């Protein structure tokens, strides 16, 4: 690392820390700390939440996946894209969840089911969440140490200190400070600034490697894989960890089933200024994803080329020498692409990339610290206490919980050794909660017959099956059912049990309109100006509502068009791939490679447009958010407390129409 690179990192650190400190003035209440007073616009939500989910550990996980699976993941990603885009275009879960006006996920569970179920689900979620989060600081810190080629120990005041421990404490401490200063407001503002810089840096890196490595050499290298391990042919990947069953079937189903359930970014789920804005944030967030994914696809391919093509034998040997100093084969596999970047990025851009990864570490950690601390206090401790806290004491509890979660994550990272793929570890640790929670949320938001007994049944059965199956796999790696398959089977059984128990229940009907603040229960501040004209049937079928402006419609149809185009192309390729040999035509690696190259060109162009678009839109959202925060009146009752199946603050907003 050159001094110029370290200087760049230092400047970026000062900017972000200063921005976090400045937001302290707006953090005046519990709802500010938890949900930024529900005043965030779509662009700041999309960019900031994307940054929060793109931690240093995600860099490692994505680099690992694409290094192993190559371009084949891209094909299945595009084939299944309509499923995910349908979620965003329809506002699946996000719209109705924001309509509830809850501050945490389990608060919704109390409104819909019961307080005891809130405590039960919140406890399971918290335990699963902090164990899932526990590896983040360690893997992120190892990324920094190996990327910067730092020694394992260093001397300070005559003491020999661990570089790993020292850096992890420093990075976690900064994340804690940002969270304590401004809560969700500080997190969202700093994540937005970090995401804006990341857009530019990741695009620059992708362009650099695209023009540095000749496509002919890349093609020559990646076609050398054996049967079942292709990096080009998506139908020849059965022997890989990230094969088509995992990418094309299991992950899409679980992602839709559990959409918005995993509360690692719970503050973003409740911060939108209206339900419609929450829906639009999901739609524009897809464009953000197209820009962010570009370097994760292409850079590992370049790294694989360097490690396997004789033209780069010198550089490959240098990378292997660095990898050989690491203490496990799994860590070495995770760090191939990061070490490749550290050896090949030029001065200046290396500092910017390190700054981006540093941002990714901080943005993920402050968001997750905030989320799991809020779950502990809001959904376990205060409900167990049996009465709400005074505002200052409430905020104090939240801040102490943030520190407690950070301490746990530090200890877990020090003591736990990961022997699985990162993506698999996430799935295993979250399955105990997610296997049953998906149907509990879907049934709670969309079905008035769902019961509390059914929710307990689904959560317990789903969790027991997931934990039991995954435990068997831990002790018997030859167990025929994979971890992803165990997760999806557990979820299926949970769905059946929820429906069955609900139908066998008393037949009571829940008042969804009151919970979702619809009709006579509507909250004025959540209302969006809408047209008075009756919508045509084709718009209703596309779930377009009267809240859509002309600009919203343009964004909606642009996303729909891009998705349909690439999905149709992928489907045509699938048909042609199987028909071509029978018709005497060749369809092999060359054709697959050309397909992926055109997609890379598309991503580059879209990334440039999206970076400019989001910068303008995000700055406007930021200005409007601070304007709203400056003049907003805070209610002391808006703290997540529930009475009689409604939030206590609703008694202030809707005093004459509430029902128990």
N, C-alpha and C positions, 0 to 999 in steps of 0.2 A: 504493500500500500504506500503510495506516494503522499507527501505532505499536502499536496493539492487536494487529493481525495479526502484526507482527514479534515481538511479545512471546509470542504463542501458539506460534509456530514455535520460539522460543528455549526455552521451557519443555519442549516435546515433545522437542527435541534433547537437553536435559539428562537427561530421563527415560530415553531410549533408550541414550544413552552410558553412563549409570550402570548400567543393567541389563547391558550388555555387559561392563563392567568387573567386575561382581560375579560373572559366570560364569567368570572366569579360574581360580578355585579348583578348578573341576571338570575342567579340561583337563589331564589327567595322563598321557596316553598317545597313541600314534598313532591307535588306534581311537576315542578321544575326539575328536581333532581331525578325523578323517575322517567318522565316522558317529555321533557323540554316544553311543558305546558301545552302540548298538542298543537304546535303551530309550525311544523316543518312542511315545506313544499316538496314536490315530486323529485326535483333534480338533486337537491341536497340530500334527500332520503336515498335516492338511487345510488349516488356516488359515494356517500358516506357509509351506507350499509355495505356496499360492495367492498369498500376498503376494509371495513371491520371484519368481513368474512375472508379477506385475502391476507391472512397473517403469514409470518415467516414460515410457519410450519406448513401452510398451504402451498407456498412456493416449493418446499421440499417435496410434499406429497404429489403435486402436479408434475414436477420435474421427474419424479420417480415413475409415475404412471405412464407418461408419454415416452420416457426412455425405454420402458419395458414393452409397451404396446405400439409405439410409433404412430403412424397415421391412421391405423385401423380404428382407434377410438373416435376419430373425427367422423368417420362414416356413420357409425352407430349413433353418435351424438346428433347428427343431422337427420337421421331417419326417425329418431324419437323426439326431435325438437317440437313437432306439433303438439305433443302431449303437454310439454312444459309451457309452451306459449299459450295454449288454451287456458291453463291455470292463470296466467297473468292477464290475458285479455278479458276473461270473465270475472276477474276479481275474486277467484276461488279462495275462500277462507279469509283473505286479507280484508275484503270489503265489510263482511259481516262482523269480523272480529273488531274492527275499528268502530263499527256501529255500537258495540257494547259499551264503549268508553271506559273499559277497564284499564288499569295500570300494569297489571301482570296477568299472565296466562291463567294461573290458578284462581285469581279473583273471579274470572269468568266461570270457572268450575264451581265456585261457591254459589254464584248467582243462578247458574243453571241446575246444579245438583244440590250440594249441601256443604256446610262448613267443615264437617269431618272429612268429607271427600277432598276438599281443598287442602287440608293439612296432610292427608295421606298422599295425594298426588304430588303436592309441593315437596314433601320429604323425599319421595322416590326420585323426582326430577332433580332436586338439589344434589343428592348423593351421586346419581349417575352423571350429572353435569360437571361436578368438580373433579371426579375421577377422569372423565373424558377430557377435561381441560388440563388435568395435571401434567400431561406430557408436553404441553405447548411451550412453557418457558425453557425446558431443557433442550428440546430439538431446535427451537429458534436460536438459542444461545450457541449450540454446536454449529449451526449454520454460520453465524458470525465468526466464530473462532477459526473454523476451517476455511472459510472464504477469505479471511484476512491473514491466514497462515500465522496465527499467534501461537506462542509457546504454551504448553500445558500449565506451566507455573511461572511466576515472576516474583522478584524480591521487592519488598516495601518495608522501610524502617527496620531492616534486619530480619524480617519474617519472610518465609517462603509461602506464597499464597496461590491458591488454585485460580487460574484464569477463568475456568468455567463458573465457579461459584461467584467470583467477583463480578463478572459481566452479568450473570443472571440476576444478582441482587440489584445491580444498577439499572438494568432494563425494567425489572419489575417495579422498582421504586418510582421510576418516572411514570409508569402506567398508573400506579396508585395515586401519585400526586395529581395527575390530570383529572382522574376520576373524582377525587375528594374536592378539588377546587370547584368544578362546575357541574358535576353529575352528567346527565345526558346532554345537556347543552354544550359543555366543553368537549365531550366525546364526539358529538356530531359535527361541531365546527372544526376541530382538529382533523377528524377523519375526512371531512370535505376538502380541506386544504391539502392533506396528504394525497388523497385520491386524484386531485387535479394535477399535482406534480407527477404522480405515478403514471397517469395517462401518457404524458409526454415522454418520460424516460423509457417506459416499456416499449413504446412505438419506436423510439430511436434505436434501442437495442435490437429489436426484431429486424429493422431495416439494415443495420450494420451487418448482422450475420447472414441476412438474405443475399446481400451483395458480396460478402466475403467468401462464402462457400459455394462452389460451382454445383449446380443441380445435377450435372452428369456424374460427378464424383459421389454425391449423396445417393443417387439412384444405384450406382454400381455397388455401393456398400450395403445398403439396406435390403437388397434382393438376395443376399447370401444366407439369410436365416433358413433353418430347416423346416420340415413339415410341422404344421400346427403352431408355428411361432412367427408367422409373417408380420412384417411391419407395414405392409401395403394392402394385402388382401384381407378384408374383414371377415371372410368366410373360412379363413385358414389360421385361426387363432385359438383353437380349442385347448391347447396345452399351456397357454399363458394364464397368469394370475388374473389379469384384467381382460378376460375373454368376452365374447359377444353375449353370453348368458348374463354376465355381470353388468355389462354396459348397456345392453339393448333391452333387457327384460327386468331384471331385479331392481336395479337402481331407479329407473323411471317409475315403476310401480310404487316403490317405497317413498320416493321423493314426493309424489302426488298425494299419497296416503298420509304422509307426515308433514305436509307443507305447513309451515309456521308453527309446528308443534315444539320443535327443539328450541328452547328459549335462550340460546347463547347471545342473541341480539334482541332481547325482549324490549329494550327501550325503543328500538326502531319500529317494532310492531305496533306501538301505541302512540307514536309521536306525530303522525300525519295530522294535518289541520282539518281533514274531513275524510270520510270513508272513500269518496271519489278520488281524492288525492292519494290515498293509500293504494288504490287500484292503479292509478296512472303511474305511480312510482314503480310498481312491478313491471309495467309495460316498458317504460323508458329504461328500466334497469336491464332489460334484455340487450339493448344497444350497448350499454356499458359492458356487459359480459362479452359481447363480440370483440370489443377493443382489448379487454383484459386478457382474453384467452390466447391471443396471437403468439406472444413469446413463449407461453407454456407448451404450445404445439411445436413450434419450429426450433427453438434453441436446443431441446433434448435430442432432436434429430441430428443437429449439427454435432452435438457432443458424441452421439453414437458413431457418427461418421469418423470423427477424429480418433476415437478409441479403437476402431476396427479397420481403417484404411491404411495401407502401408505408407502412403504419402505423408502421413502425420505421425509416424512411429515415434519420433523424438518427443513431440508434445504429449503423446499418449503415455510414453514411459514416465515422463515427468509427473503426469497426473496420477499414474499408478503408484509412483513412489510416495506421493502425498497421501493417497488413500491407504497405503500399507501401514501408516502410522496410527490409523484409527483402530479402536478396540473391538469392533465386531463387524462381521460380514454384512449384516443388515444396515449398519450405519454407512459402510462403504458404498453399498448400493444406492442409498439415499443421497449421497454427497457427490456422485459422479458429475452431474450437471453443474452444481454450484462450484466445484473445484475447476471444472472446465471454464466457467465464466471468469473465475478469479485469475486464470492463467492467460486469458485472451482479451479481456476488456481493456481498452486504452485508458490512459490517465484522464481523469475528468469524468468520463462516462462510468468508470468503475466507482468513483466516489458518489456519483448520482445514483447508481444502482444500489450501492450499499445504503445510501440514504433512504431509498425506496423500501428496501427490505427492513431497515430500521423502523420506518414508518409503519410497515405492515405488522411488525412485531408489536409496536406500541398501540396501534389502532385496534388490533385484535384483543390484546390483553386488557386495555382499559374498558373496552366494550364487554368482554366476558367477565371481568371482575365485577363490573357494575351489574350485569345480568344475574349472575349467581348469587351475589350479595342481596339483591332485591328479592329474589325468590326465597332466600332463607328468611329474611326479615318479614316481608309482606305476606308470605304464604305458609310459613311455619311458626315463627316465633310470636308474632302479634296475634294471629288467630288462636294459638295455644294460650296466650295471655288472657284472652277473653274480652278485651276492651281496647279501644284505640289509644294511641299515644299522643301526647302534646307535641306540636309541630317540631320544636327544637330537639326534643328528646328523640322523636321519630327519625329525624335527619342524622342525629348522632349515632343511633343504632345502625343505620344504613352505612355510615362511614366506617364504623368499627367492623362491620361485616365485610366490607371491601378489603380491609387489612387482613382479616382472618382468612379469606379466600386466597389472597396472595401468599400468605405464609404456607397454607396447605399445598398450593401449586409448586412452591419452591421446594418443599420437602419431598413431594411426590416425584418431581423431576430429578432430584438427587438420588432417590432410592430405587425407582422403578426402571427396569431395563426392557425396552421394547423389542420383541422378537417377531412381530408381525408387520405387514404393510401398514402404514399410517392410516390409510382409508379403511382397512379392516378393523383396526383398533377402535376407530371412531364408531364404526357400525356395531361392534361388539359391546362397547360401553354404553351406547345410547339405546340399545335394543330393549333393555329391561324396562325402560319407560315408553319408548316409541311403539313397541309392538302392540300395546293396548290403547295408547292415548289417541292415535289417529281416529279410530272410530268414535271415541268419546267426544272429540272435538267436532267431527263431521256430524255425528248424531245430535250433539248439543246445539249446533248452529242451524241445522237444516231440517231436523225432525222433531216435532213437538211431542212425540210419544216416548222418546228416550228417557230412561229412568236412572235414578241413583244406584239402585241395585245392579242394573245392567252395566253401569260404569265401573263399579267395583269388580264385577265379574270379568269384564274385558281386560282391565288393568292387571288383575292378579293372574288370570290364565295366560295372557300374552306375555307377561313378565316372567312367569315361572317356566314356560316353554322356552323362551329365548335364553334365559340364564342357564337352564338345565342343558339345552342343546349345546350352547357355547362352552359350558364347563366340560362336557364330554369331549368336545373337540380339543380343548386345552390339554387334557390328559391323554387323549388318543387322536393324534394328528391324522390317522388313517380313517377316521370316521367318515362314512360315505357322503354325508350331507355337509355342504360347505357353510361357512358363517353367513353369507348373504341369503342362502336358501333357508337356513334356520330362521332368520329374521322375517322372511316373507311368509313362511308357514305359520309362525307365531301370530303374525298380523292377521292372517286369514281366519285362524281359529278365534281370535279376539272379536273379529267382525261378526262371525256367526253367533258367538255367545252373547254379544251386545243386543243383536236383533232379537234373538230367541227370548232372552230374559225380559226385554222390554215388552214384547208381545204377550208374554205370560203374566205381566204385571197388572196393576189395577185399572189400566186404561186411562189414567189421568192425562190431561192435555196441558202442556206448558204454554205460558203466554209469551211467545217469541216476539211479538210486536213490542211489548214493554222492554224486554231485554235488549232488543235491537234499536230501540228509540225510533220506532216507525209510527206513522199516523198521528194519533193524538199524543203519543209519547215522544215526539220529535224534539230535539234540542236545537234551538235557533242557531247557536254558534257553529253547528256541524252542517247546516244547510248550505248548499251550493246553488248559485243562481242557475236556473234551468229554463229551457224553452217551454212555452205553453202549448206548442203544437203537438198534435198526436203523432207518435212515431209510426212509420210504416212497419209492416209485419217482418220484413227482412232484417230490419235493424233490431227488432226485439229478439229475433232468433239468434242474432249475433251477440245478445246480451248488452247491446248499446242502450244507454238510458238517456233521459232528457238532460242529464248533467253534462253531457259531452258537448264541448265547443267545436268549432270548425278545426281548430288546431289539434284538439284531442282526437278527432276523427282521422285527421291526416296521419298522426302518429300511430293510431290503431291499425289503419289499413297498410301503412308502410311496414310495420312489424309483421302483419299477417301475410303480406305479399312476399317479403324476404323469406319467411319460414316456409311458405307453400312452395316457392320456387326451388329451394334447395332440397326440400323433401321429395318433390316430384322428380328432380334430377337424380336423387339417390335411388328412388324407386325404379326409374328407367334403367339405371345402371345395374340394379339387382336383376331385373328381368333379362337385360341384355347379356349379363354375365353368364346366366344359365342357358340362354338360347344360342349364344354365339357359336359354341363348339358344334352344336347340332346343325347349324346353318353354314358351317365351313369358315367362320370368321374367327380371328384371333382376339381374345380378350384376356389380357394377362397383366403383369406388373407394370408395363409401360402405360397402359390405359388408366390403371389405378393411380399411378404417380401423376399423370397429367391432370386428373380430376382434383387431386389434393393441391397441386400447384395453383390451379385457377382459384381454388377456395382461399388460399393464402393471399393471393392478389386482392380478392374481395375484402378480406379482413383488413388489409393495410389501408385500402381506400376508406372503408367505413370507420376505421380507428381515427383517421385524421379528421373526418367530418364530425364524429361524435365528440372528440376532444374539444373542438371549438364550440359546438352546440351546448355541451354540458357546462362549459366554463361560463358562458353567457347566462344560461338558465339558472345555474347554481348561484351565481353572484346576485341575481335578482331575488332568488329564494332567501338567501342569507340576509339581504337587506330587509326584506319583508318580515323575516322571523325576528330580527332584533327590534324592529319597529313594534311588532306585536308584543314581544316580551317587555318592552319598555313601558307600555301603557296598560297591560293586562291586569285585571283585578283577580287576585288569588283567593280561592276559597279554602279555608282550613278544613272543610269537610271532604275535600277531594284528595283523600289519602289512601284509597283502596279498601276502606272498611265497608262491609256489606251487612245489611239488615233486611230480613224478609224477602230475599231473592232480588234485591236491587241495591245498587251502591248508595251509601248514605247521602252523598252529594245530590242524588236525584231528588231527594225530598225537598231540597232547596230549589232545584230547577223545575220540578214538576210536582208541586205540592198537592194538587187537587185530583190527579188522575191515577196515582200509583195503586197497585194491588199487591197484596202479600202472596 
